[in-house]
Amino acid sequence: MGMPAEERLGLDIKRAEQALIAAKQAAIRPAGLTVPQYAALFALAGSPGISGAALARACLVTPQAMTVVLKNLEEQGLITRSPHPWHRKVLEARLTEAGRAALEAADERAVVVERAIAAEFSAEERETLRHLLARCGEAIARVAREL
């Protein structure tokens, strides 16, 4: 093997990501949401009327995956979708009152996870961590282009 497991940072990043997703899922479960649904509602709260494609980019999922998430949210009455005034083929998504209430209930508990993470680091360490993770992302993107 070209690199021992203990030297592979990707495994550490993946473990942290899986722990975060599991904790967030446990936190938001009482609100009746999945992590992708929560992420979509969170993004919609900040960008009402955003398209499904733009929402997919904001939530770091494929447009196909976002289509399923939006369909489920609409069926649950948590969002509405309507044609864009100028681009009739583009559907704008917006939170309903039920969607806003579900987001608030989920976010109240999700913030507990975020605060626990933040509490482990000083402000300077958090900034360093963000910088290091950004560098990881850049290195991954760079090598992906070269493959």
Long-range contacts (C-beta under 8 A, 24 or more apart in sequence): 9-136, 13-136, 20-113, 20-117, 23-113, 24-110, 24-113, 27-106, 27-109, 27-110, 27-112, 27-113, 28-106, 28-109, 28-110, 30-105, 30-109, 31-102, 31-103, 31-105, 31-106, 31-109, 32-76, 32-102, 33-102, 33-106, 36-61, 36-65, 36-69, 37-69, 37-72, 37-73, 37-78, 38-103, 38-106, 38-107, 38-110, 40-66, 40-69, 40-70, 40-73, 40-79, 41-73, 41-78, 41-79, 41-95, 41-99, 41-102, 41-103, 41-106, 42-103, 42-107, 44-79, 44-93, 44-94, 44-95, 44-99, 45-95, 45-100, 45-103, 48-94, 48-95, 49-84, 49-92, 49-93, 49-94, 50-92, 50-93, 51-84, 51-90, 51-91, 51-92, 51-93, 52-91, 52-93, 55-93, 73-99, 78-102
